[in-house]
Amino acid sequence: MISEGRQSPIPGLIRAVLSLLGSVDWLLLAATGFLLYVGLLTLSHTGAGANTEFHDKQAEFLYAGTVAAIIFWRIPYRFWTNKYVLPVLYIINLGLLLAVMVAGHSALGAQRWLSLGPIKLQPSEIAKLVVIFTMASWLAWRPIKTFWDNFLCIAIIAVPAILVFKQPDLGTSLVFAAVFLGMTFWSGATVCDLLVLGSPLITLILNAVDKPLLAWIYKGVPMGTELSMTTSTPYDGYIWLGFLAFLGAFLALFWRRRQFNIFLRLFLISCILAVNFVAAEARPKLWNVLKPYQQKRLTSFVNPYSDPRGSGYHILQSLIAIGSGGVNGTGLGKGNQTQGAFIPERHTDFIFAVVGEELGFKTCILVILAYFMICIRAIIIAFQSRDEPVGSLMAIGIMCMFMFHAFLNMGMTMGIMPVAGVPLPFLSYGGTALIIDLVAIGLLLSVRTINPKPKEKDNWW
């Protein structure tokens, strides 16, 4: 029996467990668990015959990732942005990216992996989290108040982004851009600021696909014709000039009217339009910076039928697979495109096409809703943590990372986005990517645990 002077530790332990469970975002975990289940289920049937190598290895990565997620959940997220820890992480990250260029392992024309004994590491995946940590720490200390503050943030991500681009890994380097746009907007950048910063890239893309896009829209050129930026078509294609006209008018009406007077604003707008025009004229030289296969990937989605056995092959086989799956799918291990290995990289970049063929439209919708739930929960966590900028910004950065990966990957399998070579979070095979994705979930839980939701009655979430 317990003496009257001593109390049982059990009630206190129960309260601690209940408090810990109450800090868990169960909707976030449910969406993540569903995606992991679909990923493992799909990988178990993508090997040749009864080969389950991808599934077994991914399961091992899942165990390691789950442990890592718990560790990052229980360690306060501010630890990673500590002034003594963050510089070390940033320097180590740059060192790993440089090491990949010197002694990295190559596959499929890209040098992205680093062998550390029995472990094969992809530093570009780690770089995404390190950039989010660095941006969150910087913007919490110096939020965006003027247009020029954006350039300080660009300086933070420029070096890792360039090193990743040189591997070459175009998809991951674009993830940095998405994280930058989301975190700076959350920190105070305006829509016009982001439009100005992204306008040269938009102009380059429109200028690159101008003729092929118009030729396809107006059917002026047969679908089988291979189109490029130098193809002669009945349509000259000046969509990019229309974009510049819109850009100038939009900025003149809305861009930082309180900060810039009309004369300064018009001068800056003229400079921005000039930069965009020069970028468009220099596009052939800038275009050659990309590898030939990258060039084809970025333009083939406009008209994949122009090169059905080459640059358009991935997209066309993916579309056939998704279309043949119908509403309910053909069944696991019964998809002709999947089991016949017609879908390239069906266990990594194009795994969503496998889901569409073998599990059907219903499962595809559930997968999309799961990603939507993760992004919504991340935004809610960021909003609840708005009084603690580091956690709020970190949640937004993670949300942008997941959203960009999911949108670009699923978009390229459906033929509406370029084939940029980014994995689908939690589904695509890959150890480093899966562990980093789970660590990101752990960080979101850490932010939510330290900054629990307010109890005001008007908070609908």
C-alpha positions as CSV (number, residue, x, y, z in Angstrom):
1,M,0.0,0.0,0.0
2,I,1.0,3.6,-0.7
3,S,1.5,5.7,2.4
4,E,-0.6,8.8,2.9
5,G,2.5,11.0,2.6
6,R,3.4,9.7,-0.8
7,Q,1.4,10.0,-4.0
8,S,1.4,7.5,-6.8
9,P,3.4,8.5,-9.9
10,I,0.9,6.9,-12.1
11,P,-1.6,9.8,-12.5
12,G,1.3,12.2,-13.3
13,L,2.6,9.7,-15.9
14,I,-0.8,9.4,-17.4
15,R,-1.1,13.2,-17.6
16,A,2.3,13.4,-19.3
17,V,1.3,10.8,-21.9
18,L,-2.0,12.4,-22.5
19,S,-0.3,15.8,-22.9
20,L,2.2,14.3,-25.4
21,L,-0.5,12.6,-27.4
22,G,-2.5,15.9,-27.4
23,S,0.4,17.7,-29.0
24,V,0.3,15.3,-32.0
25,D,-1.3,16.5,-35.2
26,W,-3.3,13.3,-36.0
27,L,-4.6,14.5,-39.3
28,L,-1.0,15.2,-40.4
29,L,0.1,11.8,-39.3
30,A,-2.9,10.1,-40.9
31,A,-2.2,11.7,-44.3
32,T,1.5,10.8,-44.0
33,G,0.8,7.3,-43.0
34,F,-1.6,6.8,-45.9
35,L,1.0,8.0,-48.4
36,L,3.6,5.7,-46.9
37,Y,1.2,2.8,-47.2
38,V,0.4,3.5,-50.8
39,G,4.1,3.9,-51.6
40,L,5.1,0.6,-50.1
41,L,2.1,-1.2,-51.6
42,T,3.0,0.1,-55.1
43,L,6.7,-0.6,-54.7
44,S,6.0,-4.2,-53.8
45,H,4.7,-4.8,-57.3
46,T,7.0,-2.7,-59.4
47,G,9.9,-5.1,-59.5
48,A,10.4,-7.8,-62.2
49,G,8.3,-10.8,-61.4
50,A,8.2,-11.5,-57.6
51,N,11.2,-9.1,-57.0
52,T,10.4,-7.0,-54.0
53,E,13.8,-5.4,-53.6
54,F,12.5,-1.8,-53.8
55,H,9.8,-2.6,-51.2
56,D,12.2,-4.2,-48.8
57,K,14.8,-1.5,-49.0
58,Q,12.2,1.2,-48.7
59,A,10.8,-0.4,-45.6
60,E,14.3,-0.3,-44.1
61,F,14.5,3.4,-45.0
62,L,11.1,3.9,-43.4
63,Y,12.3,2.5,-40.1
64,A,15.3,4.8,-40.1
65,G,13.1,7.8,-41.1
66,T,10.5,7.1,-38.4
67,V,13.3,7.2,-35.7
68,A,14.7,10.4,-37.2
69,A,11.2,12.0,-37.3
70,I,10.7,11.2,-33.6
71,I,14.1,12.6,-32.7
72,F,13.4,15.8,-34.6
73,W,9.9,16.0,-33.0
74,R,11.3,15.8,-29.5
75,I,14.2,18.1,-30.1
76,P,13.0,21.8,-30.0
77,Y,13.1,23.1,-33.5
78,R,14.9,26.2,-32.3
79,F,18.0,24.1,-31.8
80,W,18.5,23.8,-35.6
81,T,18.5,27.6,-35.9
82,N,20.8,28.2,-33.0
83,K,23.6,30.7,-33.8
84,Y,26.2,28.0,-32.9
85,V,24.5,25.1,-34.7
86,L,23.2,26.7,-37.9
87,P,26.5,27.9,-39.4
88,V,28.0,24.5,-38.8
89,L,25.1,22.8,-40.6
90,Y,25.3,25.3,-43.5
91,I,29.1,24.8,-44.0
92,I,28.8,21.0,-43.7
93,N,26.0,21.1,-46.3
94,L,28.1,23.1,-48.7
95,G,31.0,20.7,-48.1
96,L,28.8,17.7,-49.0
97,L,27.6,19.4,-52.2
98,L,31.1,20.1,-53.2
99,A,32.2,16.6,-52.4
100,V,29.5,15.3,-54.7
101,M,31.0,17.3,-57.6
102,V,34.4,15.8,-56.9
103,A,33.8,12.2,-55.8
104,G,30.1,11.7,-56.3
105,H,28.4,8.6,-57.7
106,S,26.7,9.0,-61.1
107,A,23.5,7.6,-62.3
108,L,21.2,8.5,-65.3
109,G,23.6,11.2,-66.4
110,A,23.6,13.0,-63.0
111,Q,26.2,13.1,-60.3
112,R,24.0,13.4,-57.1
113,W,25.0,10.7,-54.7
114,L,27.9,10.5,-52.3
115,S,29.1,7.1,-51.0
116,L,30.1,7.1,-47.3
117,G,31.0,3.5,-46.7
118,P,27.9,1.3,-47.0
119,I,25.7,4.4,-47.0
120,K,24.8,6.2,-50.2
121,L,23.7,9.8,-49.5
122,Q,22.1,12.4,-51.6
123,P,23.2,15.8,-50.2
124,S,20.8,17.8,-52.4
125,E,17.9,16.4,-50.3
126,I,19.6,17.5,-47.1
127,A,20.3,20.9,-48.6
128,K,16.5,21.6,-48.8
129,L,16.1,21.4,-45.0
130,V,19.3,23.3,-44.3
131,V,18.1,26.1,-46.6
132,I,14.8,26.2,-44.8
133,F,16.6,26.5,-41.4
134,T,18.8,29.3,-42.7
135,M,16.0,31.2,-44.3
136,A,13.8,30.9,-41.2
137,S,16.6,32.1,-38.9
138,W,17.4,35.1,-41.2
139,L,13.8,36.2,-41.8
140,A,12.9,35.9,-38.2
141,W,15.7,38.3,-37.4
142,R,15.3,40.5,-40.4
143,P,11.8,40.2,-42.0
144,I,11.1,41.6,-45.5
145,K,10.3,45.3,-45.2
146,T,11.7,46.7,-48.5
147,F,12.1,45.2,-52.0
148,W,15.8,45.1,-51.5
149,D,15.6,42.8,-48.5
150,N,14.7,40.0,-50.9
151,F,18.2,40.0,-52.4
152,L,19.7,39.2,-49.0
153,C,17.6,36.0,-49.0
154,I,18.7,35.2,-52.5
155,A,22.3,35.4,-51.4
156,I,21.6,32.8,-48.7
157,I,20.2,30.2,-51.2
158,A,22.3,31.1,-54.2
159,V,25.4,29.0,-53.4
160,P,23.6,25.7,-52.5
161,A,21.2,26.2,-55.4
162,I,24.0,26.7,-57.9
163,L,25.9,23.7,-56.6
164,V,22.8,21.5,-56.9
165,F,22.1,22.8,-60.4
166,K,25.6,21.9,-61.5
167,Q,25.2,18.2,-60.5
168,P,22.9,18.6,-62.6
169,D,19.7,18.4,-60.6
170,L,17.3,21.0,-62.1
171,G,14.3,19.8,-60.2
172,T,15.8,20.2,-56.7
173,S,17.3,23.6,-57.6
174,L,13.7,24.7,-58.5
175,V,12.6,23.5,-55.1
176,F,14.9,26.2,-53.6
177,A,13.1,28.8,-55.6
178,A,9.7,27.6,-54.4
179,V,10.8,27.7,-50.8
180,F,12.3,31.2,-51.3
181,L,9.0,32.5,-52.7
182,G,6.8,31.0,-50.0
183,M,9.0,32.0,-47.0
184,T,9.7,35.6,-48.2
185,F,6.0,36.1,-48.9
186,W,5.1,34.9,-45.4
187,S,7.7,37.3,-44.1
188,G,6.4,40.4,-45.8
189,A,7.3,40.3,-49.5
190,T,4.5,41.5,-51.8
191,V,3.1,39.6,-54.8
192,C,4.7,42.3,-57.0
193,D,8.1,41.7,-55.4
194,L,7.9,38.0,-56.2
195,L,6.6,38.7,-59.7
196,V,9.5,41.0,-60.4
197,L,12.1,38.5,-59.1
198,G,10.5,35.6,-61.1
199,S,9.8,37.6,-64.2
200,P,13.1,36.8,-66.1
201,L,12.5,33.1,-65.6
202,I,8.9,33.4,-66.8
203,T,10.0,35.4,-69.8
204,L,12.7,32.8,-70.7
205,I,10.1,29.9,-70.4
206,L,7.5,31.7,-72.6
207,N,10.1,32.7,-75.1
208,A,11.4,29.1,-75.3
209,V,8.0,27.4,-75.8
210,D,6.4,30.3,-77.8
211,K,6.4,28.8,-81.3
212,P,5.8,25.2,-80.3
213,L,2.9,26.2,-78.0
214,L,1.2,28.4,-80.6
215,A,1.7,25.8,-83.3
216,W,0.1,23.2,-81.1
217,I,-2.8,25.4,-79.9
218,Y,-3.8,26.5,-83.4
219,K,-3.0,23.2,-85.1
220,G,-0.8,25.0,-87.7
221,V,1.8,22.3,-87.6
222,P,1.1,18.5,-87.6
223,M,1.3,16.8,-84.2
224,G,4.1,14.6,-85.4
225,T,6.4,17.5,-86.4
226,E,9.4,17.9,-84.1
227,L,9.3,21.5,-82.8
228,S,12.1,23.6,-81.4
229,M,12.9,27.2,-80.8
230,T,14.2,27.5,-84.3
231,T,11.4,25.7,-86.1
232,S,9.7,27.7,-88.9
233,T,5.9,27.8,-88.3
234,P,3.1,30.0,-89.6
235,Y,3.0,31.5,-86.1
236,D,5.8,33.8,-84.9
237,G,4.7,33.6,-81.3
238,Y,5.2,36.6,-79.2
239,I,3.4,35.5,-76.0
240,W,6.4,36.7,-74.0
241,L,6.0,40.2,-75.3
242,G,2.4,40.1,-74.1
243,F,3.6,39.0,-70.7
244,L,6.0,42.0,-70.6
245,A,3.1,44.4,-71.4
246,F,1.1,42.9,-68.6
247,L,4.0,43.0,-66.2
248,G,4.7,46.7,-66.8
249,A,1.0,47.7,-66.4
250,F,0.6,45.5,-63.3
251,L,3.7,46.9,-61.6
252,A,2.8,50.5,-62.5
253,L,-0.6,50.1,-60.7
254,F,0.3,48.1,-57.6
255,W,4.0,47.8,-56.9
256,R,5.0,49.4,-53.6
257,R,3.1,52.6,-54.2
258,R,3.9,53.9,-50.7
259,Q,7.6,53.1,-50.9
260,F,8.4,54.3,-54.4
261,N,7.0,57.6,-55.9
262,I,5.7,57.5,-59.4
263,F,8.9,58.6,-61.1
264,L,11.1,56.1,-59.2
265,R,8.6,53.3,-59.8
266,L,8.5,54.0,-63.6
267,F,12.3,54.1,-63.7
268,L,12.5,50.7,-61.9
269,I,9.8,49.2,-64.1
270,S,11.7,50.3,-67.2
271,C,14.9,48.6,-65.9
272,I,12.9,45.4,-65.1
273,L,11.4,45.3,-68.6
274,A,14.8,45.9,-70.1
275,V,16.3,43.0,-68.1
276,N,13.5,40.8,-69.2
277,F,13.9,41.8,-72.9
278,V,17.7,41.2,-72.7
279,A,17.0,37.8,-71.1
280,A,14.7,36.8,-73.9
281,E,17.1,37.9,-76.6
282,A,20.0,36.0,-74.8
283,R,17.8,32.9,-74.4
284,P,19.6,30.8,-77.1
285,K,22.9,31.3,-75.2
286,L,21.3,30.8,-71.8
287,W,19.5,27.8,-73.1
288,N,22.7,26.1,-73.9
289,V,23.7,26.2,-70.2
290,L,21.2,23.3,-69.7
291,K,22.2,19.8,-70.7
292,P,20.6,18.6,-73.9
293,Y,18.3,16.1,-72.1
294,Q,17.2,18.9,-69.7
295,Q,16.3,21.1,-72.7
296,K,14.2,18.3,-74.2
297,R,12.5,17.6,-70.8
298,L,11.5,21.2,-70.4
299,T,9.9,21.5,-73.8
300,S,8.6,18.0,-74.6
301,F,5.5,18.3,-72.5
302,V,4.1,20.9,-74.8
303,N,4.0,18.4,-77.7
304,P,5.2,15.0,-76.6
305,Y,4.0,13.5,-79.9
306,S,6.7,15.3,-81.8
307,D,9.3,12.8,-80.4
308,P,7.3,9.8,-79.1
309,R,10.3,7.5,-78.9
310,G,12.6,10.1,-77.4
311,S,11.9,13.1,-75.2
312,G,8.2,12.6,-75.2
313,Y,8.3,8.8,-74.4
314,H,8.1,9.3,-70.6
315,I,5.0,11.5,-70.8
316,L,3.2,9.4,-73.4
317,Q,3.7,6.1,-71.5
318,S,2.6,7.7,-68.3
319,L,-0.6,9.1,-69.9
320,I,-1.4,5.7,-71.4
321,A,-0.9,4.1,-67.9
322,I,-3.1,6.5,-66.1
323,G,-5.8,6.4,-68.8
324,S,-5.9,2.6,-68.8
325,G,-6.3,2.4,-65.1
326,G,-9.8,3.9,-65.2
327,V,-11.7,4.5,-61.9
328,N,-10.8,1.3,-60.0
329,G,-7.4,0.4,-61.6
330,T,-6.3,-2.8,-63.2
331,G,-5.1,-4.3,-59.9
332,L,-1.7,-4.6,-58.3
333,G,0.7,-6.4,-60.5
334,K,-1.7,-6.4,-63.4
335,G,-0.9,-3.1,-65.2
336,N,0.4,-3.7,-68.7
337,Q,2.4,-0.5,-68.8
338,T,3.9,-1.1,-65.3
339,Q,4.6,-4.8,-65.5
340,G,5.8,-4.5,-69.1
341,A,8.3,-1.8,-67.9
342,F,7.0,0.6,-70.5
343,I,7.0,3.4,-67.8
344,P,10.5,4.6,-67.3
345,E,11.6,5.1,-63.7
346,R,8.3,3.6,-62.5
347,H,9.6,3.2,-58.9
348,T,10.9,6.8,-58.6
349,D,9.9,9.8,-60.7
350,F,6.9,8.1,-62.4
351,I,5.4,6.1,-59.5
352,F,2.2,8.2,-59.7
353,A,1.5,6.7,-63.1
354,V,1.8,3.2,-61.5
355,V,-0.7,4.3,-58.9
356,G,-3.0,5.5,-61.6
357,E,-2.8,2.4,-63.6
358,E,-3.0,-0.3,-61.0
359,L,-4.9,1.4,-58.2
360,G,-7.1,3.7,-60.3
361,F,-8.6,7.2,-60.2
362,K,-10.0,6.7,-56.7
363,T,-6.7,6.1,-55.1
364,C,-5.1,9.0,-57.1
365,I,-7.7,11.3,-55.7
366,L,-7.0,10.1,-52.2
367,V,-3.3,10.6,-52.7
368,I,-3.9,14.2,-53.9
369,L,-6.1,14.9,-50.9
370,A,-3.4,13.5,-48.6
371,Y,-0.9,16.0,-49.9
372,F,-3.5,18.7,-49.7
373,M,-4.1,17.8,-46.0
374,I,-0.3,17.9,-45.2
375,C,0.0,21.3,-46.8
376,I,-3.1,22.7,-45.0
377,R,-2.0,21.4,-41.7
378,A,1.5,23.0,-42.2
379,I,-0.2,26.3,-43.0
380,I,-2.4,26.0,-39.9
381,I,0.7,25.2,-37.8
382,A,2.5,28.2,-39.3
383,F,-0.5,30.5,-38.5
384,Q,-0.8,29.2,-34.9
385,S,3.0,29.9,-34.5
386,R,2.8,33.4,-36.0
387,D,4.0,34.9,-32.6
388,E,7.2,32.8,-32.9
389,P,8.6,33.6,-36.4
390,V,11.2,30.9,-36.6
391,G,8.7,28.1,-36.2
392,S,6.1,29.8,-38.4
393,L,8.6,30.3,-41.2
394,M,10.0,26.8,-40.9
395,A,6.4,25.3,-41.3
396,I,5.8,27.5,-44.4
397,G,9.1,26.4,-45.9
398,I,8.3,22.7,-45.4
399,M,4.8,23.3,-46.8
400,C,6.3,24.8,-50.0
401,M,8.8,22.0,-50.3
402,F,6.0,19.3,-50.2
403,M,3.6,21.3,-52.4
404,F,6.2,21.9,-55.1
405,H,7.3,18.3,-55.2
406,A,3.8,16.9,-55.3
407,F,2.5,19.4,-57.9
408,L,5.5,19.1,-60.2
409,N,5.8,15.3,-60.0
410,M,2.1,14.6,-60.5
411,G,1.9,17.3,-63.1
412,M,4.7,15.8,-65.2
413,T,3.1,12.3,-65.1
414,M,-0.2,13.9,-66.4
415,G,1.6,15.9,-69.1
416,I,0.9,19.4,-67.8
417,M,4.4,20.1,-66.4
418,P,7.9,19.6,-67.6
419,V,9.7,16.4,-66.7
420,A,12.0,17.9,-64.1
421,G,13.1,14.7,-62.3
422,V,11.7,15.3,-58.7
423,P,10.5,12.4,-56.5
424,L,7.0,12.2,-55.2
425,P,7.2,12.6,-51.3
426,F,6.7,9.4,-49.3
427,L,5.9,7.3,-52.5
428,S,9.0,7.4,-54.7
429,Y,11.8,5.0,-53.9
430,G,14.8,6.6,-52.3
431,G,16.4,6.5,-48.9
432,T,17.7,10.0,-48.4
433,A,14.5,11.6,-49.8
434,L,12.2,9.5,-47.6
435,I,14.2,10.2,-44.4
436,I,14.3,13.9,-45.1
437,D,10.5,13.9,-45.8
438,L,9.8,12.2,-42.5
439,V,12.2,14.5,-40.7
440,A,10.2,17.4,-42.1
441,I,7.0,15.9,-40.6
442,G,8.9,15.6,-37.3
443,L,9.8,19.3,-37.5
444,L,6.2,20.2,-38.1
445,L,5.2,18.3,-35.0
446,S,7.9,20.0,-33.0
447,V,6.6,23.4,-34.0
448,R,3.1,22.4,-33.1
449,T,4.1,20.9,-29.8
450,I,6.0,24.1,-28.7
451,N,3.4,26.4,-30.1
452,P,0.0,24.7,-29.5
453,K,-3.1,26.0,-31.0
454,P,-4.9,28.8,-29.1
455,K,-8.1,28.0,-27.3
456,E,-10.2,30.9,-28.5
457,K,-13.7,29.9,-29.5
458,D,-13.4,31.6,-32.9
459,N,-10.5,29.4,-34.1
460,W,-12.3,27.0,-36.4
461,W,-9.2,24.7,-36.7
